[in-house]
Amino acid sequence: MIEENGYSLVKINNAACKPFKLALWELISKLITLQNE
């Protein structure tokens, strides 16, 4: 039940947070790249 509600909230927030999430993923991928070097 909680997981389903959480997933629904994620779907709702996806549209609103898309620019932020893209920036966050870009930051994470940069950190991963730095760790691998």
Distance bins in CASP14 RR format, pairs under 12 A and 6 or more apart:
PFRMAT RR
TARGET T0000
AUTHOR 0000-0000-0000
RMODE 2
METHOD distances of the structure
MODEL  1
1 7 0 0 0 0 0 1 0 0 0 0 0
1 8 0 0 0 0 0 1 0 0 0 0 0
2 8 0 0 0 0 0 1 0 0 0 0 0
2 9 0 0 0 0 0 1 0 0 0 0 0
3 9 0 0 0 0 0 1 0 0 0 0 0
3 10 0 0 0 0 0 1 0 0 0 0 0
4 10 0 0 0 0 0 1 0 0 0 0 0
4 11 0 0 0 0 0 1 0 0 0 0 0
5 11 0 0 0 0 0 1 0 0 0 0 0
5 12 0 0 0 0 0 1 0 0 0 0 0
6 12 0 0 0 0 1 0 0 0 0 0 0
6 13 0 0 0 0 1 0 0 0 0 0 0
6 14 0 0 0 0 0 1 0 0 0 0 0
7 13 0 0 0 0 0 1 0 0 0 0 0
7 14 0 0 0 0 0 1 0 0 0 0 0
8 14 0 0 0 0 0 1 0 0 0 0 0
9 16 0 0 0 0 0 1 0 0 0 0 0
9 17 0 0 0 0 0 1 0 0 0 0 0
10 16 0 0 0 0 0 1 0 0 0 0 0
10 17 0 0 0 0 1 0 0 0 0 0 0
10 18 0 0 0 0 0 1 0 0 0 0 0
10 21 0 0 0 0 0 1 0 0 0 0 0
11 17 0 0 0 0 0 1 0 0 0 0 0
11 18 0 0 0 0 0 1 0 0 0 0 0
12 18 0 0 0 0 0 1 0 0 0 0 0
13 20 0 0 0 0 1 0 0 0 0 0 0
13 21 0 0 0 0 1 0 0 0 0 0 0
14 20 0 0 0 0 0 1 0 0 0 0 0
14 21 1 0 0 1 0 0 0 0 0 0 0
14 22 0 0 0 0 0 1 0 0 0 0 0
15 21 0 0 0 0 0 1 0 0 0 0 0
17 23 0 0 0 0 1 0 0 0 0 0 0
17 24 0 0 0 0 1 0 0 0 0 0 0
17 25 0 0 0 0 0 1 0 0 0 0 0
18 24 0 0 0 0 0 1 0 0 0 0 0
18 25 0 0 0 0 0 1 0 0 0 0 0
19 25 0 0 0 0 0 1 0 0 0 0 0
19 26 0 0 0 0 0 1 0 0 0 0 0
20 26 0 0 0 0 0 1 0 0 0 0 0
20 27 0 0 0 0 0 1 0 0 0 0 0
21 27 0 0 0 0 0 1 0 0 0 0 0
21 28 0 0 0 0 0 1 0 0 0 0 0
22 28 0 0 0 0 0 1 0 0 0 0 0
22 29 0 0 0 0 0 1 0 0 0 0 0
23 29 0 0 0 0 0 1 0 0 0 0 0
23 30 0 0 0 0 0 1 0 0 0 0 0
24 30 0 0 0 0 0 1 0 0 0 0 0
24 31 0 0 0 0 0 1 0 0 0 0 0
25 31 0 0 0 0 0 1 0 0 0 0 0
25 32 0 0 0 0 0 1 0 0 0 0 0
26 32 0 0 0 0 0 1 0 0 0 0 0
26 33 0 0 0 0 0 1 0 0 0 0 0
27 33 0 0 0 0 0 1 0 0 0 0 0
27 34 0 0 0 0 0 1 0 0 0 0 0
28 34 0 0 0 0 0 1 0 0 0 0 0
28 35 0 0 0 0 0 1 0 0 0 0 0
29 35 0 0 0 0 0 1 0 0 0 0 0
29 36 0 0 0 0 0 1 0 0 0 0 0
30 36 0 0 0 0 0 1 0 0 0 0 0
30 37 0 0 0 0 0 1 0 0 0 0 0
31 37 0 0 0 0 0 1 0 0 0 0 0
END
